[in-house]
Amino acid sequence: DVKVTQSSRYLVKRTGEKVFLECVQDMDHENMFWYRQDPGLGLRLIYFSYDVKMKEKGDIPEGYSVSREKKERFSLILESASTNQTSMYLCASSLPHSNYGYTFGSGTRLTVV
Amino acid sequence: GDSVTQMEGPVTLSEEAFLTINCTYTATGYPSLFWYVQYPGEGLQLLLKATKADDKGSNKGFEATYRKETTSFHLEKGSVQVSDSAVYFCALGRNAGNMLTFGGGTRLMVKP
């Protein structure tokens, strides 16, 4: 069964910590995405990557960075976590064109205290 | 640019009721259309898709027909169950683009 795996389902971190959210896919997909989901705000794109070492800013990149050193892994980094980054984070992957749709991970619920 | 509009939720139904969740889109050309479902505390799962006009996607009793003349892709189910309670997202994708465009999501609550 093809999968997108997010390393943690739940995380609690302190304000100011550097936080790493990991995402791994086993489908040899070119594209990978990070979204955050908040009540009433839908899905908001943080960053995406269409190839190894390539990255593009999404709609809300401030306070985040990403790393894609290998095709199967896409990491989201919160450089200095803040309470307004408490959210559900969703990773997805896809083939090069969006008409194939995405495969999502199970999500990481991050709480910053 | 592309956009997807879904009906506002929550939609509250009794078990075995008929479900319709409206989805309309704005896009040039011939996008592919998708419905995703998100159960509580989970990521999104692909529910069904359609890639061209008049195609009908179906899965788990849910159906949606790609209507180019009305730019719509409404989700329907004849008899909902409590286990169908979730958030449903309509989305469109393009052959020439990397990203899906999502609607805002519609929460469905089914009561026994």
gemmi code that builds the backbone of each chain (N, CA, C; Angstrom):
import gemmi

chains = {
    "A": [
        ("ASP", (0.855, -1.189, 0.000), (0.000, 0.000, 0.000), (0.892, 1.240, 0.000)),
        ("VAL", (0.666, 2.138, -0.963), (1.493, 3.329, -1.061), (1.204, 4.255, 0.101)),
        ("LYS", (2.244, 4.983, 0.494), (2.089, 5.748, 1.719), (2.858, 7.048, 1.731)),
        ("VAL", (2.276, 7.994, 2.472), (2.983, 9.177, 2.931), (2.982, 9.097, 4.445)),
        ("THR", (4.164, 9.069, 5.030), (4.292, 8.875, 6.470), (4.837, 10.127, 7.126)),
        ("GLN", (4.084, 10.621, 8.093), (4.551, 11.743, 8.904), (5.043, 11.179, 10.228)),
        ("SER", (6.181, 11.674, 10.672), (6.912, 11.006, 11.745), (6.173, 11.032, 13.073)),
        ("SER", (5.368, 12.049, 13.332), (4.690, 12.144, 14.619), (3.227, 12.465, 14.400)),
        ("ARG", (2.350, 11.871, 15.193), (0.933, 12.243, 15.148), (0.658, 13.451, 16.034)),
        ("TYR", (1.345, 13.487, 17.184), (1.171, 14.567, 18.133), (2.546, 15.031, 18.623)),
        ("LEU", (2.697, 16.352, 18.705), (3.925, 16.932, 19.234), (3.568, 18.099, 20.131)),
        ("VAL", (4.302, 18.220, 21.240), (4.179, 19.396, 22.089), (5.574, 19.986, 22.224)),
        ("LYS", (5.709, 21.245, 21.868), (7.007, 21.926, 21.908), (6.868, 23.250, 22.650)),
        ("ARG", (7.987, 23.751, 23.122), (8.004, 25.021, 23.839), (8.294, 26.178, 22.888)),
        ("THR", (7.767, 27.319, 23.240), (8.048, 28.549, 22.483), (9.549, 28.758, 22.360)),
        ("GLY", (9.978, 29.071, 21.122), (11.393, 29.328, 20.867), (12.183, 28.121, 20.421)),
        ("GLU", (11.632, 26.919, 20.598), (12.333, 25.713, 20.161), (12.392, 25.643, 18.644)),
        ("LYS", (13.400, 24.969, 18.132), (13.466, 24.641, 16.711), (12.775, 23.290, 16.536)),
        ("VAL", (11.830, 23.225, 15.620), (10.990, 22.039, 15.473), (11.141, 21.486, 14.057)),
        ("PHE", (11.282, 20.171, 13.980), (11.396, 19.487, 12.691), (10.191, 18.554, 12.529)),
        ("LEU", (9.464, 18.730, 11.430), (8.397, 17.801, 11.068), (8.852, 17.050, 9.818)),
        ("GLU", (8.823, 15.722, 9.923), (9.363, 14.901, 8.843), (8.244, 14.220, 8.069)),
        ("CYS", (8.478, 14.101, 6.775), (7.513, 13.452, 5.890), (8.279, 12.591, 4.886)),
        ("VAL", (7.850, 11.338, 4.764), (8.498, 10.408, 3.836), (7.436, 9.749, 2.976)),
        ("GLN", (7.712, 9.665, 1.667), (6.783, 8.983, 0.755), (7.527, 7.879, 0.005)),
        ("ASP", (6.780, 6.806, -0.290), (7.396, 5.648, -0.940), (6.884, 5.441, -2.356)),
        ("MET", (6.392, 6.502, -2.987), (5.765, 6.376, -4.297), (6.619, 6.960, -5.411)),
        ("ASP", (7.844, 7.388, -5.087), (8.728, 8.007, -6.081), (8.100, 9.249, -6.707)),
        ("HIS", (7.298, 9.967, -5.919), (6.647, 11.185, -6.406), (7.630, 12.336, -6.482)),
        ("GLU", (7.465, 13.139, -7.535), (8.324, 14.316, -7.682), (7.930, 15.438, -6.722)),
        ("ASN", (6.619, 15.659, -6.598), (6.137, 16.813, -5.831), (5.846, 16.438, -4.389)),
        ("MET", (6.197, 17.355, -3.483), (5.810, 17.201, -2.087), (5.388, 18.554, -1.544)),
        ("PHE", (4.469, 18.524, -0.590), (3.801, 19.739, -0.116), (3.695, 19.708, 1.405)),
        ("TRP", (3.698, 20.896, 2.004), (3.328, 21.066, 3.400), (2.194, 22.083, 3.496)),
        ("TYR", (1.117, 21.653, 4.175), (-0.024, 22.511, 4.458), (-0.208, 22.607, 5.972)),
        ("ARG", (-0.841, 23.714, 6.394), (-1.376, 23.733, 7.735), (-2.888, 23.933, 7.647)),
        ("GLN", (-3.556, 23.369, 8.653), (-5.016, 23.394, 8.657), (-5.489, 23.922, 9.994)),
        ("ASP", (-6.264, 24.975, 9.951), (-6.805, 25.590, 11.148), (-8.312, 25.752, 10.986)),
        ("PRO", (-9.044, 25.671, 12.098), (-10.505, 25.779, 12.002), (-10.942, 27.053, 11.296)),
        ("GLY", (-11.813, 26.911, 10.315), (-12.356, 28.059, 9.599), (-11.457, 28.627, 8.522)),
        ("LEU", (-10.223, 28.118, 8.415), (-9.274, 28.671, 7.443), (-8.923, 27.688, 6.336)),
        ("GLY", (-9.454, 26.502, 6.376), (-9.189, 25.531, 5.327), (-7.738, 25.083, 5.314)),
        ("LEU", (-7.284, 24.674, 4.137), (-5.897, 24.240, 3.942), (-5.094, 25.412, 3.397)),
        ("ARG", (-3.982, 25.678, 4.040), (-3.121, 26.760, 3.565), (-1.735, 26.195, 3.259)),
        ("LEU", (-1.246, 26.482, 2.059), (0.025, 25.939, 1.595), (1.188, 26.724, 2.189)),
        ("ILE", (2.117, 25.990, 2.793), (3.282, 26.625, 3.409), (4.448, 26.642, 2.409)),
        ("TYR", (4.843, 25.468, 1.964), (5.912, 25.295, 0.980), (5.607, 24.072, 0.140)),
        ("PHE", (6.173, 24.056, -1.058), (6.178, 22.816, -1.817), (7.506, 22.646, -2.529)),
        ("SER", (7.727, 21.450, -3.003), (8.971, 21.102, -3.689), (8.633, 20.227, -4.880)),
        ("TYR", (9.209, 20.538, -6.021), (8.940, 19.742, -7.215), (10.150, 18.913, -7.629)),
        ("ASP", (11.211, 18.954, -6.838), (12.390, 18.145, -7.142), (13.326, 18.211, -5.938)),
        ("VAL", (14.263, 17.306, -5.921), (15.263, 17.314, -4.849), (15.975, 18.669, -4.842)),
        ("LYS", (16.157, 19.200, -3.646), (16.838, 20.472, -3.395), (16.086, 21.682, -3.955)),
        ("MET", (14.893, 21.483, -4.503), (14.100, 22.606, -4.999), (12.979, 22.879, -4.009)),
        ("LYS", (12.643, 24.161, -3.853), (11.545, 24.527, -2.973), (10.906, 25.809, -3.483)),
        ("GLU", (9.618, 25.916, -3.207), (8.868, 27.107, -3.580), (8.011, 27.526, -2.399)),
        ("LYS", (7.927, 28.831, -2.162), (7.062, 29.334, -1.105), (5.603, 29.195, -1.509)),
        ("GLY", (4.817, 28.863, -0.507), (3.383, 28.840, -0.698), (2.765, 30.140, -0.234)),
        ("ASP", (1.585, 30.037, 0.343), (0.843, 31.238, 0.745), (1.289, 31.805, 2.089)),
        ("ILE", (1.818, 30.944, 2.966), (2.152, 31.396, 4.323), (3.516, 30.858, 4.753)),
        ("PRO", (4.604, 31.221, 4.086), (5.903, 30.651, 4.424), (6.594, 31.274, 5.637)),
        ("GLU", (6.096, 32.401, 6.119), (6.803, 33.127, 7.187), (6.893, 32.278, 8.441)),
        ("GLY", (8.109, 32.194, 8.972), (8.339, 31.419, 10.188), (8.673, 29.965, 9.943)),
        ("TYR", (8.691, 29.574, 8.670), (8.964, 28.186, 8.294), (10.100, 28.126, 7.278)),
        ("SER", (10.763, 26.983, 7.241), (11.661, 26.655, 6.143), (11.489, 25.173, 5.844)),
        ("VAL", (12.079, 24.721, 4.750), (11.945, 23.320, 4.355), (13.281, 22.806, 3.863)),
        ("SER", (13.365, 21.483, 3.807), (14.563, 20.823, 3.298), (14.136, 19.601, 2.516)),
        ("ARG", (14.735, 19.418, 1.330), (14.492, 18.215, 0.550), (15.826, 17.755, -0.028)),
        ("GLU", (16.505, 16.958, 0.751), (17.818, 16.434, 0.363), (17.698, 15.135, -0.421)),
        ("LYS", (16.621, 14.414, -0.203), (16.345, 13.179, -0.928), (14.926, 13.241, -1.478)),
        ("LYS", (14.699, 12.528, -2.561), (13.404, 12.605, -3.235), (12.268, 12.191, -2.322)),
        ("GLU", (12.490, 11.212, -1.460), (11.401, 10.673, -0.674), (11.098, 11.447, 0.610)),
        ("ARG", (11.938, 12.401, 0.966), (11.806, 13.045, 2.267), (11.694, 14.561, 2.121)),
        ("PHE", (10.710, 15.118, 2.830), (10.486, 16.567, 2.790), (10.243, 17.017, 4.221)),
        ("SER", (11.140, 17.836, 4.734), (11.084, 18.253, 6.131), (10.613, 19.693, 6.243)),
        ("LEU", (9.759, 19.921, 7.202), (9.301, 21.274, 7.532), (9.971, 21.685, 8.828)),
        ("ILE", (10.545, 22.887, 8.844), (11.294, 23.358, 9.992), (10.675, 24.653, 10.512)),
        ("LEU", (10.373, 24.644, 11.795), (9.949, 25.858, 12.472), (11.182, 26.388, 13.192)),
        ("GLU", (11.716, 27.488, 12.701), (13.004, 27.968, 13.193), (12.956, 28.361, 14.675)),
        ("SER", (11.873, 28.971, 15.076), (11.683, 29.361, 16.477), (10.180, 29.315, 16.742)),
        ("ALA", (9.737, 28.189, 17.282), (8.299, 27.939, 17.380), (7.591, 29.012, 18.198)),
        ("SER", (6.412, 29.378, 17.742), (5.589, 30.334, 18.471), (4.199, 29.748, 18.649)),
        ("THR", (3.456, 30.290, 19.612), (2.138, 29.726, 19.918), (1.192, 29.821, 18.729)),
        ("ASN", (1.371, 30.811, 17.852), (0.475, 30.905, 16.687), (0.801, 29.888, 15.597)),
        ("GLN", (1.783, 29.045, 15.846), (2.069, 27.933, 14.946), (1.455, 26.624, 15.444)),
        ("THR", (0.713, 26.701, 16.527), (-0.075, 25.551, 16.965), (-1.114, 25.250, 15.893)),
        ("SER", (-1.085, 24.039, 15.358), (-1.930, 23.726, 14.208), (-1.808, 22.252, 13.865)),
        ("MET", (-2.642, 21.833, 12.902), (-2.488, 20.530, 12.262), (-1.660, 20.733, 11.001)),
        ("TYR", (-0.600, 19.940, 10.846), (0.270, 20.048, 9.677), (0.092, 18.799, 8.819)),
        ("LEU", (-0.133, 19.020, 7.536), (-0.393, 17.930, 6.604), (0.655, 17.941, 5.501)),
        ("CYS", (1.235, 16.779, 5.268), (2.176, 16.586, 4.178), (1.455, 15.839, 3.063)),
        ("ALA", (1.814, 16.129, 1.822), (1.232, 15.425, 0.680), (2.294, 15.257, -0.394)),
        ("SER", (2.057, 14.294, -1.262), (2.942, 14.125, -2.411), (2.113, 13.863, -3.654)),
        ("SER", (2.741, 14.068, -4.818), (2.016, 13.834, -6.068), (3.000, 13.631, -7.211)),
        ("LEU", (2.476, 13.096, -8.302), (3.196, 13.072, -9.571), (3.324, 14.507, -10.088)),
        ("PRO", (4.056, 14.702, -11.177), (4.352, 16.082, -11.597), (3.138, 16.950, -11.901)),
        ("HIS", (2.040, 16.370, -12.305), (0.898, 17.199, -12.667), (-0.256, 16.967, -11.718)),
        ("SER", (-0.923, 18.052, -11.356), (-1.923, 17.967, -10.299), (-3.186, 17.245, -10.724)),
        ("ASN", (-3.344, 16.949, -12.001), (-4.547, 16.215, -12.388), (-4.518, 14.772, -11.900)),
        ("TYR", (-3.413, 14.330, -11.318), (-3.372, 13.008, -10.681), (-3.807, 13.045, -9.225)),
        ("GLY", (-3.916, 14.240, -8.661), (-4.296, 14.341, -7.258), (-3.106, 14.165, -6.327)),
        ("TYR", (-3.363, 14.312, -5.048), (-2.344, 14.168, -4.012), (-2.615, 12.917, -3.182)),
        ("THR", (-1.541, 12.429, -2.549), (-1.657, 11.471, -1.456), (-1.194, 12.167, -0.194)),
        ("PHE", (-2.039, 12.145, 0.831), (-1.744, 12.842, 2.085), (-1.231, 11.885, 3.147)),
        ("GLY", (-0.433, 12.440, 4.059), (-0.113, 11.752, 5.291), (-1.231, 11.911, 6.304)),
        ("SER", (-1.045, 11.299, 7.469), (-2.076, 11.306, 8.508), (-2.111, 12.585, 9.322)),
        ("GLY", (-1.108, 13.443, 9.128), (-1.109, 14.714, 9.824), (-0.311, 14.682, 11.120)),
        ("THR", (0.197, 15.841, 11.506), (0.862, 16.030, 12.800), (0.169, 17.177, 13.513)),
        ("ARG", (-0.367, 16.873, 14.684), (-0.988, 17.909, 15.505), (0.094, 18.493, 16.393)),
        ("LEU", (0.518, 19.729, 16.116), (1.570, 20.395, 16.863), (0.957, 21.406, 17.828)),
        ("THR", (1.375, 21.321, 19.068), (0.986, 22.306, 20.078), (2.248, 22.981, 20.578)),
        ("VAL", (2.271, 24.308, 20.511), (3.403, 25.080, 21.021), (2.945, 25.787, 22.291)),
        ("VAL", (3.650, 25.525, 23.374), (3.231, 26.076, 24.675), (4.253, 27.095, 25.194)),
    ],
    "B": [
        ("GLY", (-7.816, 33.272, -11.979), (-7.212, 32.002, -11.593), (-8.258, 30.983, -11.222)),
        ("ASP", (-7.788, 29.780, -10.954), (-8.683, 28.694, -10.569), (-9.278, 28.929, -9.189)),
        ("SER", (-10.488, 28.492, -8.997), (-11.095, 28.543, -7.669), (-12.134, 27.442, -7.529)),
        ("VAL", (-12.378, 27.046, -6.281), (-13.375, 26.025, -5.957), (-14.228, 26.560, -4.817)),
        ("THR", (-15.531, 26.478, -4.977), (-16.460, 26.964, -3.962), (-17.335, 25.817, -3.485)),
        ("GLN", (-17.354, 25.608, -2.181), (-18.201, 24.579, -1.580), (-19.243, 25.230, -0.688)),
        ("MET", (-20.329, 24.503, -0.473), (-21.337, 25.009, 0.430), (-20.768, 25.076, 1.848)),
        ("GLU", (-21.233, 26.060, 2.579), (-20.807, 26.223, 3.961), (-21.409, 25.106, 4.796)),
        ("GLY", (-20.664, 24.691, 5.797), (-21.216, 23.707, 6.720), (-21.469, 24.355, 8.071)),
        ("PRO", (-21.742, 23.553, 9.074), (-21.874, 22.104, 8.964), (-23.213, 21.680, 8.359)),
        ("VAL", (-23.180, 20.521, 7.718), (-24.389, 19.882, 7.245), (-24.734, 18.798, 8.265)),
        ("THR", (-25.908, 18.867, 8.820), (-26.339, 17.899, 9.831), (-27.494, 17.095, 9.279)),
        ("LEU", (-27.333, 15.772, 9.260), (-28.344, 14.870, 8.725), (-28.596, 13.732, 9.696)),
        ("SER", (-29.760, 13.148, 9.573), (-30.043, 11.916, 10.302), (-29.567, 10.731, 9.487)),
        ("GLU", (-29.267, 9.652, 10.181), (-28.817, 8.435, 9.506), (-29.846, 8.027, 8.460)),
        ("GLU", (-29.351, 7.557, 7.317), (-30.133, 7.096, 6.170), (-30.709, 8.227, 5.335)),
        ("ALA", (-30.404, 9.461, 5.671), (-30.855, 10.583, 4.838), (-30.020, 10.672, 3.568)),
        ("PHE", (-30.553, 11.420, 2.582), (-29.845, 11.663, 1.321), (-28.908, 12.855, 1.494)),
        ("LEU", (-27.708, 12.716, 0.954), (-26.694, 13.761, 1.095), (-26.382, 14.397, -0.247)),
        ("THR", (-26.335, 15.714, -0.259), (-25.735, 16.455, -1.365), (-24.826, 17.522, -0.778)),
        ("ILE", (-23.602, 17.585, -1.225), (-22.686, 18.676, -0.899), (-22.312, 19.332, -2.226)),
        ("ASN", (-22.640, 20.598, -2.353), (-22.419, 21.306, -3.608), (-20.976, 21.756, -3.761)),
        ("CYS", (-20.493, 21.662, -4.991), (-19.156, 22.139, -5.338), (-19.224, 22.732, -6.734)),
        ("THR", (-18.791, 23.975, -6.875), (-18.662, 24.590, -8.188), (-17.236, 25.093, -8.355)),
        ("TYR", (-16.807, 25.194, -9.588), (-15.420, 25.591, -9.825), (-15.349, 26.651, -10.912)),
        ("THR", (-14.235, 27.355, -10.904), (-13.886, 28.295, -11.963), (-12.520, 27.909, -12.472)),
        ("ALA", (-12.447, 27.593, -13.746), (-11.167, 27.208, -14.342), (-11.309, 27.240, -15.845)),
        ("THR", (-10.232, 27.525, -16.524), (-10.247, 27.420, -17.985), (-9.850, 26.003, -18.364)),
        ("GLY", (-10.262, 25.601, -19.532), (-9.860, 24.288, -20.009), (-10.595, 23.163, -19.324)),
        ("TYR", (-9.887, 22.040, -19.139), (-10.520, 20.813, -18.664), (-9.762, 20.245, -17.474)),
        ("PRO", (-10.045, 20.789, -16.299), (-9.342, 20.263, -15.109), (-9.868, 18.899, -14.714)),
        ("SER", (-9.123, 18.207, -13.894), (-9.628, 17.034, -13.188), (-10.254, 17.492, -11.879)),
        ("LEU", (-11.252, 16.760, -11.412), (-11.977, 17.137, -10.199), (-11.930, 16.005, -9.187)),
        ("PHE", (-11.848, 16.372, -7.919), (-11.639, 15.404, -6.852), (-12.553, 15.725, -5.663)),
        ("TRP", (-12.902, 14.676, -4.935), (-13.428, 14.812, -3.585), (-12.512, 14.061, -2.638)),
        ("TYR", (-12.094, 14.773, -1.575), (-11.316, 14.182, -0.507), (-12.167, 14.174, 0.760)),
        ("VAL", (-11.905, 13.202, 1.635), (-12.599, 13.123, 2.914), (-11.556, 13.115, 4.033)),
        ("GLN", (-11.875, 13.830, 5.094), (-10.996, 13.887, 6.271), (-11.793, 13.491, 7.499)),
        ("TYR", (-11.484, 12.321, 8.060), (-12.108, 11.875, 9.299), (-11.433, 12.566, 10.478)),
        ("PRO", (-12.098, 12.666, 11.612), (-11.550, 13.415, 12.751), (-10.143, 12.976, 13.115)),
        ("GLY", (-9.243, 13.950, 13.210), (-7.873, 13.689, 13.618), (-6.988, 13.050, 12.571)),
        ("GLU", (-7.479, 12.928, 11.345), (-6.739, 12.245, 10.294), (-6.343, 13.207, 9.179)),
        ("GLY", (-5.510, 12.704, 8.245), (-5.224, 13.438, 7.020), (-6.353, 13.263, 6.014)),
        ("LEU", (-6.170, 13.823, 4.832), (-7.188, 13.721, 3.792), (-6.981, 12.437, 2.991)),
        ("GLN", (-8.104, 11.812, 2.626), (-8.056, 10.623, 1.787), (-8.834, 10.903, 0.504)),
        ("LEU", (-8.319, 10.426, -0.600), (-9.049, 10.573, -1.853), (-10.315, 9.723, -1.798)),
        ("LEU", (-11.457, 10.348, -2.054), (-12.729, 9.640, -2.051), (-13.116, 9.227, -3.472)),
        ("LEU", (-13.059, 10.162, -4.405), (-13.368, 9.854, -5.792), (-12.838, 10.958, -6.684)),
        ("LYS", (-12.763, 10.676, -7.983), (-12.268, 11.662, -8.921), (-12.951, 11.479, -10.278)),
        ("ALA", (-12.876, 12.528, -11.100), (-13.350, 12.475, -12.484), (-12.428, 13.343, -13.323)),
        ("THR", (-12.076, 12.856, -14.481), (-11.065, 13.551, -15.272), (-11.606, 14.247, -16.516)),
        ("LYS", (-12.852, 13.995, -16.884), (-13.391, 14.705, -18.052), (-14.890, 14.868, -17.902)),
        ("ALA", (-15.422, 15.746, -18.724), (-16.846, 16.085, -18.652), (-17.711, 14.839, -18.774)),
        ("ASP", (-18.755, 14.793, -17.932), (-19.757, 13.724, -17.876), (-19.245, 12.448, -17.211)),
        ("ASP", (-17.980, 12.415, -16.816), (-17.484, 11.291, -16.021), (-18.180, 11.275, -14.674)),
        ("LYS", (-18.447, 10.083, -14.175), (-18.964, 9.945, -12.825), (-17.934, 9.207, -11.998)),
        ("GLY", (-17.502, 9.838, -10.911), (-16.659, 9.156, -9.941), (-17.523, 8.549, -8.858)),
        ("SER", (-17.116, 7.378, -8.345), (-17.914, 6.755, -7.295), (-17.018, 5.934, -6.387)),
        ("ASN", (-17.421, 5.862, -5.111), (-16.658, 5.095, -4.127), (-17.455, 5.072, -2.830)),
        ("LYS", (-17.530, 3.935, -2.189), (-18.170, 3.778, -0.862), (-19.596, 4.318, -0.847)),
        ("GLY", (-20.310, 4.245, -1.950), (-21.676, 4.727, -2.021), (-21.788, 6.196, -2.379)),
        ("PHE", (-20.688, 6.902, -2.422), (-20.676, 8.305, -2.831), (-20.510, 8.393, -4.350)),
        ("GLU", (-21.130, 9.429, -4.929), (-21.004, 9.672, -6.366), (-20.873, 11.169, -6.623)),
        ("ALA", (-20.201, 11.508, -7.729), (-20.173, 12.893, -8.190), (-19.982, 12.865, -9.698)),
        ("THR", (-20.711, 13.725, -10.404), (-20.624, 13.786, -11.861), (-20.035, 15.113, -12.286)),
        ("TYR", (-19.076, 15.046, -13.176), (-18.378, 16.220, -13.703), (-19.299, 16.892, -14.725)),
        ("ARG", (-19.845, 18.051, -14.358), (-20.773, 18.776, -15.216), (-20.088, 20.044, -15.726)),
        ("LYS", (-19.621, 19.974, -16.955), (-18.900, 21.137, -17.466), (-19.854, 22.301, -17.753)),
        ("GLU", (-21.066, 21.991, -18.161), (-22.001, 23.068, -18.523), (-22.391, 23.918, -17.315)),
        ("THR", (-22.374, 23.313, -16.124), (-22.694, 24.076, -14.911), (-21.461, 24.251, -14.025)),
        ("THR", (-20.306, 23.858, -14.515), (-19.025, 23.882, -13.754), (-19.241, 23.399, -12.326)),
        ("SER", (-19.784, 22.199, -12.209), (-20.098, 21.662, -10.886), (-19.628, 20.225, -10.746)),
        ("PHE", (-19.484, 19.804, -9.483), (-19.057, 18.438, -9.168), (-19.654, 18.112, -7.803)),
        ("HIS", (-20.949, 18.032, -7.726), (-21.658, 17.858, -6.455), (-21.509, 16.436, -5.951)),
        ("LEU", (-21.282, 16.306, -4.654), (-21.130, 14.992, -4.026), (-22.481, 14.524, -3.503)),
        ("GLU", (-22.817, 13.261, -3.774), (-24.108, 12.721, -3.345), (-23.922, 11.338, -2.742)),
        ("LYS", (-24.812, 11.034, -1.790), (-24.903, 9.675, -1.265), (-26.349, 9.419, -0.899)),
        ("GLY", (-26.830, 8.260, -1.251), (-28.249, 7.974, -1.083), (-28.678, 7.763, 0.361)),
        ("SER", (-27.796, 7.249, 1.197), (-28.174, 6.912, 2.567), (-26.926, 7.023, 3.437)),
        ("VAL", (-26.818, 8.110, 4.190), (-25.603, 8.330, 4.972), (-25.636, 7.539, 6.277)),
        ("GLN", (-24.447, 7.255, 6.778), (-24.270, 6.566, 8.047), (-23.520, 7.471, 9.017)),
        ("VAL", (-23.609, 7.139, 10.293), (-22.883, 7.920, 11.306), (-21.393, 7.955, 10.978)),
        ("SER", (-20.882, 6.857, 10.435), (-19.460, 6.761, 10.113), (-19.042, 7.673, 8.958)),
        ("ASP", (-19.987, 8.266, 8.265), (-19.668, 9.228, 7.192), (-19.386, 10.620, 7.736)),
        ("SER", (-19.568, 10.821, 9.019), (-19.288, 12.123, 9.630), (-17.817, 12.463, 9.432)),
        ("ALA", (-17.556, 13.584, 8.784), (-16.198, 13.947, 8.371), (-16.256, 15.325, 7.729)),
        ("VAL", (-15.092, 15.801, 7.311), (-15.023, 17.007, 6.494), (-14.712, 16.590, 5.059)),
        ("TYR", (-15.442, 17.162, 4.117), (-15.304, 16.814, 2.713), (-14.759, 18.018, 1.946)),
        ("PHE", (-13.721, 17.753, 1.153), (-13.063, 18.807, 0.371), (-13.208, 18.508, -1.113)),
        ("CYS", (-13.650, 19.490, -1.859), (-13.655, 19.430, -3.316), (-12.359, 20.088, -3.823)),
        ("ALA", (-11.799, 19.582, -4.908), (-10.538, 20.136, -5.412), (-10.459, 19.965, -6.922)),
        ("LEU", (-9.666, 20.819, -7.542), (-9.417, 20.651, -8.967), (-7.920, 20.663, -9.225)),
        ("GLY", (-7.530, 19.946, -10.280), (-6.133, 19.853, -10.678), (-5.998, 19.960, -12.177)),
        ("ARG", (-4.791, 20.331, -12.587), (-4.567, 20.589, -14.009), (-3.443, 19.734, -14.554)),
        ("ASN", (-3.501, 19.460, -15.810), (-2.424, 18.746, -16.479), (-1.148, 19.563, -16.495)),
        ("ALA", (-1.277, 20.879, -16.496), (-0.099, 21.733, -16.643), (0.325, 22.391, -15.343)),
        ("GLY", (-0.218, 21.966, -14.221), (0.124, 22.617, -12.959), (0.537, 21.619, -11.908)),
        ("ASN", (1.260, 22.119, -10.902), (1.725, 21.254, -9.821), (0.720, 21.099, -8.698)),
        ("MET", (-0.152, 22.087, -8.528), (-0.924, 22.140, -7.299), (-2.413, 21.967, -7.509)),
        ("LEU", (-3.031, 21.293, -6.555), (-4.478, 21.249, -6.488), (-5.002, 22.563, -5.910)),
        ("THR", (-6.181, 22.958, -6.368), (-6.909, 24.068, -5.765), (-8.043, 23.469, -4.952)),
        ("PHE", (-8.075, 23.782, -3.649), (-9.058, 23.185, -2.746), (-10.180, 24.159, -2.444)),
        ("GLY", (-11.367, 23.619, -2.237), (-12.433, 24.370, -1.611), (-12.199, 24.442, -0.111)),
        ("GLY", (-13.060, 25.166, 0.564), (-12.877, 25.413, 1.991), (-13.257, 24.245, 2.894)),
        ("GLY", (-13.855, 23.209, 2.324), (-14.269, 22.063, 3.125), (-15.679, 22.228, 3.667)),
        ("THR", (-16.394, 21.108, 3.773), (-17.746, 21.084, 4.330), (-17.812, 19.987, 5.376)),
        ("ARG", (-18.160, 20.380, 6.596), (-18.285, 19.385, 7.673), (-19.649, 18.738, 7.610)),
        ("LEU", (-19.656, 17.411, 7.623), (-20.887, 16.633, 7.659), (-21.005, 15.959, 9.014)),
        ("MET", (-22.139, 16.131, 9.657), (-22.430, 15.458, 10.918), (-23.677, 14.613, 10.709)),
        ("VAL", (-23.556, 13.320, 10.969), (-24.680, 12.405, 10.815), (-25.073, 11.902, 12.197)),
        ("LYS", (-26.337, 12.093, 12.543), (-26.829, 11.701, 13.867), (-27.626, 10.406, 13.757)),
        ("PRO", (-27.466, 9.544, 14.772), (-28.194, 8.266, 14.743), (-29.702, 8.477, 14.891)),
    ],
}
model = gemmi.Model(1)
for chain_id, residues in chains.items():
    chain = gemmi.Chain(chain_id)
    for i, (resn, *xyz) in enumerate(residues, 1):
        res = gemmi.Residue()
        res.name, res.seqid = resn, gemmi.SeqId(i, " ")
        for name, pos in zip(("N", "CA", "C"), xyz):
            atom = gemmi.Atom()
            atom.name, atom.element = name, gemmi.Element(name[0])
            atom.pos, atom.b_iso = gemmi.Position(*pos), 0.0
            res.add_atom(atom)
        chain.add_residue(res)
    model.add_chain(chain)
structure = gemmi.Structure()
structure.add_model(model)
structure.setup_entities()
